[in-house]
């Protein structure tokens, strides 16, 4: 009984330690700057993971093509039982059949009813343009796979950047709403106190209550917006819900200087900076190589071949294992295959690749026009965002100043309650517009960086 108590005590102690450890581990926050969030996404995003798996698959296909250039060795074992053994027809007076009358048909059996044919054969490609060109195509596919990984990383970088800024903007707006709510609640309590002493009207209290309720509703909407934006960021990063997420970066107007520099510099578009353009160029090189592979169907093929084996035979199956019946044969040689007519199959394969190259050329021209449009649109959005941000920043400063003045005048009995309420509503609108403008500027810069190919991953 004493031993059982000791065992239970130990189990309880170990369980307590494990529980405390798990609790401390769960409570340990995970902090992310924007760069850290992007790095986490690069290691955990399913999009990037699938691109890496596709790269591994391409490498495996390259190994498959390379294996065709290596010696091919196979073993075979055939067993044949002839119910009627094949006979060769000879005529008397010819060859060693001189004892028979000339012209007499002599059926001659040269094999036994049971045959076992174990063999080992090998071949090695010496010249085959299809295999050699196919290996080049595998290398080109590997390049495209690497570029696809880079494209996935660029896309996820942009997505995480936008989601990260979305969280910061919503959280910043929520903090501002909390401050406004505290200030408005204080003003409401003060208005109620004045009403009770006869210094304010009932309508003043009602107005303040309406404004306060609207502010509370706005707070709830913003709380849900924060939760949604954080869920979007978690999704983009593939961060588990159980893992705490604390963002260490903060919103900054430093982006203004960068945007002003972008607008003044007007960077010239270089299509090669866009990964999509590089992928199209690689796809055209691959199509050209595939055309070479198709044309290789006209070229002869040369192989080195070798074989060895045994040809035991017997009337009775059990005699096949007798060593005297096992005689080895071996041979080496060359095999030349010369295509003569393939029903125009090679011709049509080449035509398909030519058409494919024309399609890629058209896609390149369309992509160039699309990139130009993206850059122009991004610049326009940047200009609009910068103009809006400057205006909303000025409006925010004015709204804060107006509210501060009216609050002071209201306390002195100069300003009316409705004026303070209107100023509070104007400040809330100014804050909302400012944060939306700041978010728009950040998103527009991310879109511009992607459009001109400044994002390198």
Secondary structure as GFF3:
##gff-version 3
##sequence-region A 1 457
A	DSSP	alpha_helix	2	27	.	.	.	ID=ss1
A	DSSP	beta_strand	31	32	.	.	.	ID=ss2
A	DSSP	alpha_helix	34	44	.	.	.	ID=ss3
A	DSSP	alpha_helix	46	67	.	.	.	ID=ss4
A	DSSP	beta_strand	72	81	.	.	.	ID=ss5
A	DSSP	beta_strand	87	91	.	.	.	ID=ss6
A	DSSP	beta_strand	105	109	.	.	.	ID=ss7
A	DSSP	beta_strand	114	127	.	.	.	ID=ss8
A	DSSP	alpha_helix	129	196	.	.	.	ID=ss9
A	DSSP	alpha_helix	202	237	.	.	.	ID=ss10
A	DSSP	beta_strand	246	247	.	.	.	ID=ss11
A	DSSP	alpha_helix	255	265	.	.	.	ID=ss12
A	DSSP	three_ten_helix	271	273	.	.	.	ID=ss13
A	DSSP	alpha_helix	275	295	.	.	.	ID=ss14
A	DSSP	three_ten_helix	296	298	.	.	.	ID=ss15
A	DSSP	beta_strand	301	310	.	.	.	ID=ss16
A	DSSP	beta_strand	312	314	.	.	.	ID=ss17
A	DSSP	three_ten_helix	317	321	.	.	.	ID=ss18
A	DSSP	three_ten_helix	323	325	.	.	.	ID=ss19
A	DSSP	beta_strand	328	337	.	.	.	ID=ss20
A	DSSP	alpha_helix	345	411	.	.	.	ID=ss21
A	DSSP	alpha_helix	417	452	.	.	.	ID=ss22
###
